[in-house]
Amino acid sequence: MSLTFTLIQTHLHWEVKLANLIMLEEKINSIKQKTEIVVLPEMFSTGFSMQPEQFAETMDGPTVAWMKKISVEKKIILTGSLIIEEDKKYFNRLIWMLPNGDYGYYNKRHCFAFAGEDEHYTAGNKRLIAQVKGWKINLQICYDLRFPVWARQEKNAGEMEYDILLNVANWPERRNHAWKTLLTARAIENQCYVIGVNRVGNDGNEIYHSGDSMVIDPLGEILYHKQHDEDIFTITLEKEKLNQVRNKFPFWKDADQFRIMNEEL
Protein backbone atom coordinates (compact mmCIF):
# COMPACT_ATOMS: atom_id res chain seq x y z
CA MET A 1 0.00 0.00 0.00
CA SER A 2 1.52 3.30 -1.08
CA LEU A 3 0.83 6.98 -0.42
CA THR A 4 2.20 9.85 -2.52
CA PHE A 5 3.10 13.27 -1.14
CA THR A 6 4.22 16.47 -2.85
CA LEU A 7 6.26 18.85 -0.70
CA ILE A 8 6.33 22.54 -1.65
CA GLN A 9 9.38 24.31 -0.26
CA THR A 10 8.94 27.96 -1.17
CA HIS A 11 9.60 31.57 -0.28
CA LEU A 12 6.61 33.46 1.11
CA HIS A 13 5.50 37.02 0.44
CA TRP A 14 5.55 38.71 3.84
CA GLU A 15 1.99 39.33 5.05
CA VAL A 16 0.57 39.53 1.52
CA LYS A 17 -2.10 36.86 1.33
CA LEU A 18 -3.23 37.25 -2.26
CA ALA A 19 0.32 37.12 -3.61
CA ASN A 20 0.99 33.91 -1.67
CA LEU A 21 -2.21 32.22 -2.81
CA ILE A 22 -1.55 33.12 -6.45
CA MET A 23 2.04 31.89 -6.20
CA LEU A 24 1.09 28.65 -4.45
CA GLU A 25 -1.70 27.91 -6.90
CA GLU A 26 0.76 28.27 -9.76
CA LYS A 27 3.12 25.85 -8.04
CA ILE A 28 0.35 23.33 -7.40
CA ASN A 29 -0.80 23.60 -11.02
CA SER A 30 2.77 22.86 -12.14
CA ILE A 31 2.84 19.43 -10.48
CA LYS A 32 3.03 16.88 -13.28
CA GLN A 33 3.29 13.67 -11.29
CA LYS A 34 0.23 12.01 -9.83
CA THR A 35 0.00 12.93 -6.17
CA GLU A 36 -2.42 12.45 -3.30
CA ILE A 37 -1.32 14.91 -0.61
CA VAL A 38 0.23 18.36 -1.17
CA VAL A 39 2.01 19.92 1.81
CA LEU A 40 2.55 23.68 2.27
CA PRO A 41 4.66 25.39 4.97
CA GLU A 42 3.49 26.90 8.25
CA MET A 43 1.44 30.12 7.87
CA PHE A 44 1.65 29.75 4.10
CA SER A 45 -0.58 32.75 3.37
CA THR A 46 1.33 35.32 5.48
CA GLY A 47 4.64 34.03 6.74
CA PHE A 48 5.21 33.65 10.50
CA SER A 49 3.36 36.82 11.45
CA MET A 50 2.78 38.06 14.97
CA GLN A 51 -0.05 40.32 13.81
CA PRO A 52 -3.10 38.06 13.92
CA GLU A 53 -5.36 41.04 14.57
CA GLN A 54 -4.65 42.15 10.99
CA PHE A 55 -4.40 38.84 9.15
CA ALA A 56 -6.60 36.30 10.92
CA GLU A 57 -9.55 34.79 9.08
CA THR A 58 -12.45 32.65 10.15
CA MET A 59 -12.99 29.14 8.86
CA ASP A 60 -15.42 30.69 6.38
CA GLY A 61 -12.74 33.06 5.10
CA PRO A 62 -11.03 33.26 1.70
CA THR A 63 -7.94 31.14 2.44
CA VAL A 64 -9.89 28.10 3.66
CA ALA A 65 -12.21 28.58 0.65
CA TRP A 66 -9.11 28.65 -1.58
CA MET A 67 -7.86 25.40 -0.06
CA LYS A 68 -11.24 23.79 -0.64
CA LYS A 69 -11.30 24.93 -4.27
CA ILE A 70 -7.80 23.58 -4.95
CA SER A 71 -8.51 20.26 -3.23
CA VAL A 72 -11.74 19.69 -5.13
CA GLU A 73 -10.31 20.72 -8.50
CA LYS A 74 -7.08 18.74 -8.17
CA LYS A 75 -8.61 15.82 -6.26
CA ILE A 76 -5.89 16.06 -3.62
CA ILE A 77 -5.57 16.48 0.12
CA LEU A 78 -4.09 19.93 0.74
CA THR A 79 -2.50 20.83 4.06
CA GLY A 80 -0.62 23.70 5.69
CA SER A 81 -1.22 26.16 8.52
CA LEU A 82 -2.70 29.66 8.59
CA ILE A 83 -3.96 32.24 11.08
CA ILE A 84 -7.52 31.57 12.26
CA GLU A 85 -9.76 33.56 14.60
CA GLU A 86 -12.35 31.65 16.57
CA ASP A 87 -14.24 32.56 19.76
CA LYS A 88 -12.22 35.78 20.01
CA LYS A 89 -8.97 33.79 20.08
CA TYR A 90 -6.24 33.41 17.47
CA PHE A 91 -4.82 30.04 16.44
CA ASN A 92 -1.92 28.86 14.30
CA ARG A 93 -4.10 26.20 12.69
CA LEU A 94 -3.16 23.40 10.33
CA ILE A 95 -5.98 22.59 7.92
CA TRP A 96 -6.29 19.08 6.50
CA MET A 97 -8.50 19.71 3.47
CA LEU A 98 -10.02 16.69 1.73
CA PRO A 99 -10.97 16.54 -1.97
CA ASN A 100 -14.67 16.24 -1.08
CA GLY A 101 -14.58 19.60 0.73
CA ASP A 102 -14.54 18.17 4.25
CA TYR A 103 -11.65 19.05 6.53
CA GLY A 104 -10.02 18.46 9.87
CA TYR A 105 -7.74 20.82 11.75
CA TYR A 106 -5.00 20.92 14.36
CA ASN A 107 -4.14 23.94 16.52
CA LYS A 108 -0.42 24.28 17.23
CA ARG A 109 0.20 22.95 20.72
CA HIS A 110 3.54 24.61 21.47
CA CYS A 111 3.56 28.34 20.79
CA PHE A 112 7.08 29.68 20.16
CA ALA A 113 7.55 31.95 23.18
CA PHE A 114 11.06 32.91 22.03
CA ALA A 115 9.39 34.92 19.23
CA GLY A 116 6.34 35.95 21.26
CA GLU A 117 3.92 33.56 19.59
CA ASP A 118 2.44 32.69 22.98
CA GLU A 119 1.49 36.36 23.46
CA HIS A 120 -0.63 36.42 20.31
CA TYR A 121 -1.93 32.88 19.80
CA THR A 122 -3.81 30.34 21.89
CA ALA A 123 -2.21 26.91 22.19
CA GLY A 124 -4.12 23.84 21.08
CA ASN A 125 -4.65 20.86 23.35
CA LYS A 126 -5.51 17.95 21.07
CA ARG A 127 -3.56 15.94 18.55
CA LEU A 128 -4.98 15.22 15.12
CA ILE A 129 -4.13 11.90 13.50
CA ALA A 130 -5.58 11.76 10.00
CA GLN A 131 -6.37 8.50 8.20
CA VAL A 132 -5.80 8.00 4.48
CA LYS A 133 -5.90 4.68 2.62
CA GLY A 134 -5.05 2.72 5.75
CA TRP A 135 -2.26 5.11 6.74
CA LYS A 136 -2.36 7.16 9.96
CA ILE A 137 -0.70 10.59 9.87
CA ASN A 138 0.15 12.64 12.97
CA LEU A 139 -0.05 16.34 12.07
CA GLN A 140 2.16 18.90 13.81
CA ILE A 141 3.49 22.44 13.38
CA CYS A 142 7.09 23.66 13.63
CA TYR A 143 8.02 24.16 17.33
CA ASP A 144 6.03 21.05 18.28
CA LEU A 145 9.05 19.15 16.95
CA ARG A 146 11.10 20.05 20.03
CA PHE A 147 8.74 18.17 22.38
CA PRO A 148 9.10 14.40 21.95
CA VAL A 149 6.29 13.46 24.33
CA TRP A 150 3.78 15.21 22.04
CA ALA A 151 4.95 13.03 19.15
CA ARG A 152 5.50 9.80 21.06
CA GLN A 153 3.59 6.76 19.87
CA GLU A 154 0.94 5.46 22.23
CA LYS A 155 0.40 1.70 22.05
CA ASN A 156 -3.23 0.97 21.28
CA ALA A 157 -4.36 -2.67 21.32
CA GLY A 158 -0.84 -3.75 20.43
CA GLU A 159 -0.63 -1.49 17.37
CA MET A 160 1.31 1.64 16.51
CA GLU A 161 -0.68 4.85 16.85
CA TYR A 162 0.47 6.37 13.57
CA ASP A 163 2.65 5.72 10.51
CA ILE A 164 3.78 9.19 9.42
CA LEU A 165 4.68 12.29 11.41
CA LEU A 166 4.12 15.40 9.27
CA ASN A 167 5.46 18.78 10.40
CA VAL A 168 4.94 22.09 8.56
CA ALA A 169 7.29 24.88 9.58
CA ASN A 170 8.88 28.32 9.38
CA TRP A 171 12.13 27.13 11.00
CA PRO A 172 15.07 29.60 10.75
CA GLU A 173 18.38 28.61 9.18
CA ARG A 174 20.28 29.65 12.32
CA ARG A 175 18.76 26.62 14.11
CA ASN A 176 18.61 24.22 11.17
CA HIS A 177 20.91 21.69 12.85
CA ALA A 178 18.24 21.20 15.52
CA TRP A 179 15.53 20.90 12.84
CA LYS A 180 17.37 18.19 10.91
CA THR A 181 18.42 16.32 14.05
CA LEU A 182 14.97 16.34 15.64
CA LEU A 183 13.21 15.22 12.45
CA THR A 184 15.57 12.25 12.29
CA ALA A 185 15.15 11.48 15.99
CA ARG A 186 11.35 11.50 15.74
CA ALA A 187 11.54 8.96 12.90
CA ILE A 188 13.86 6.60 14.75
CA GLU A 189 12.19 6.74 18.16
CA ASN A 190 8.66 6.38 16.77
CA GLN A 191 9.55 3.92 13.99
CA CYS A 192 7.65 5.97 11.44
CA TYR A 193 8.18 8.02 8.32
CA VAL A 194 8.74 11.72 9.01
CA ILE A 195 7.97 14.54 6.59
CA GLY A 196 9.13 18.08 7.39
CA VAL A 197 8.20 20.95 5.06
CA ASN A 198 9.87 24.30 5.71
CA ARG A 199 9.97 27.63 3.88
CA VAL A 200 13.00 29.33 2.30
CA GLY A 201 14.18 32.94 2.13
CA ASN A 202 14.02 35.98 4.40
CA ASP A 203 10.85 36.88 6.26
CA GLY A 204 9.71 40.39 7.16
CA ASN A 205 12.06 40.42 10.13
CA GLU A 206 15.05 39.59 7.90
CA ILE A 207 15.28 36.10 9.40
CA TYR A 208 16.64 33.67 6.82
CA HIS A 209 15.12 30.23 6.29
CA SER A 210 17.17 27.56 4.53
CA GLY A 211 14.32 25.16 3.90
CA ASP A 212 15.94 21.82 4.70
CA SER A 213 12.65 20.07 4.00
CA MET A 214 13.13 16.36 4.54
CA VAL A 215 11.57 12.93 4.23
CA ILE A 216 13.03 10.30 6.56
CA ASP A 217 12.28 6.59 6.80
CA PRO A 218 11.65 4.66 10.04
CA LEU A 219 15.33 3.68 10.32
CA GLY A 220 16.41 7.30 10.15
CA GLU A 221 17.61 7.17 6.54
CA ILE A 222 17.11 10.39 4.61
CA LEU A 223 14.99 9.89 1.49
CA TYR A 224 14.87 13.57 0.56
CA HIS A 225 16.60 16.74 1.71
CA LYS A 226 16.59 20.14 -0.01
CA GLN A 227 18.49 23.15 1.29
CA HIS A 228 18.21 26.85 0.35
CA ASP A 229 16.39 26.53 -2.98
CA GLU A 230 12.69 26.44 -3.73
CA ASP A 231 11.55 22.97 -4.71
CA ILE A 232 8.49 20.92 -5.55
CA PHE A 233 9.19 17.29 -4.74
CA THR A 234 6.95 14.25 -5.07
CA ILE A 235 7.66 11.01 -3.22
CA THR A 236 5.76 7.75 -2.76
CA LEU A 237 6.00 6.02 0.61
CA GLU A 238 5.46 2.26 0.93
CA LYS A 239 3.57 0.73 3.84
CA GLU A 240 5.25 -2.64 3.24
CA LYS A 241 8.68 -1.17 4.03
CA LEU A 242 7.34 0.38 7.22
CA ASN A 243 5.81 -2.92 8.33
CA GLN A 244 9.03 -4.78 7.58
CA VAL A 245 11.02 -2.43 9.82
CA ARG A 246 8.52 -2.68 12.65
CA ASN A 247 8.36 -6.47 12.43
CA LYS A 248 12.12 -6.94 12.19
CA PHE A 249 12.92 -4.44 14.92
CA PRO A 250 9.89 -4.43 17.26
CA PHE A 251 11.44 -1.89 19.63
CA TRP A 252 8.08 -0.14 20.00
CA LYS A 253 6.76 -3.07 22.05
CA ASP A 254 9.21 -2.20 24.84
CA ALA A 255 8.14 1.45 25.06
CA ASP A 256 6.89 2.97 28.30
CA GLN A 257 3.12 3.07 28.67
CA PHE A 258 1.59 6.54 29.02
CA ARG A 259 -1.30 8.65 27.81
CA ILE A 260 -1.45 12.31 26.81
CA MET A 261 -4.31 13.94 28.67
CA ASN A 262 -6.21 16.51 26.66
CA GLU A 263 -7.43 19.49 28.65
CA GLU A 264 -10.39 21.66 27.77
CA LEU A 265 -9.61 25.23 26.78
C-alpha positions, 0 to 999 in steps of 0.5 A: 500500500503506497501513499504519494506526497508532494512537498512545496518548499517555497519563499513566502510574500511577507503578510501579503495573502493574495500574492501567496495564494496566487504563487502557491496555486501556480506551483500546485498547477505545475505538479506533473506527477500524480500525487495524493497529498500536497504539503505547504509550509506553516502560515503559508498565506502570510509568513510567520506573522505576529499580527493576527489582529490584521491577518486572521480569518475565520474558517469561512474566510477566503484562504480556507475557501481557496484550499477547498477549491484547490482540493476539489479541482485537483482531487488532492488532500491539501494541508498547511497552517494559517492564522484563524480567529475563533471565539475571540482567540487566534490560532496557528491552525493546520488545515487538512482539506479533503478533496470532497470539501470536508476538513479536519484541523489541528491547533499548534500545541507549542507556541514559540515563546522565544518569538512571542507567539504565545502572546498572540496565539492560543495553544491547542490541546488535542492531537490530530491523526488523520487517516488516508488509505489505511495510513495514519498521519500525525499532524504537527506544526514547527516548534512542536518538533522540540517536544518528543512526548507530544509526538510519542507513539501510544500503544493501542491494542498492540498497534502503533498509533500512527505511521507518518509524522508530518510537520509544517514549519517556518524554522530559521536557518540559524537553528537548522541543525536542531531541525534536521536532528529532531526530524531524524530522531522523531523517525527513529524513536517512533519507527515511522516516516517523518515529513518536514516541510519548511519555507526558504528565504528571508521573512519580514524580520530579515530572518533567513530560512534555509528550507531543509525540508526532509523525508526520513524513513523509520530507520532514520535514513534520509529519502529527501533533503533540499536546502536553500532553494525552492523545490516541488518534490513528489515522493511515494512512501510504501507501507510494506517497508514500514511494516518490515522495519517494525516487524524486524525491529519491534522496539516499540513493544518495549516502550513505556506506557503513558497517555497524553491527557487533553485538557479543555480550553 
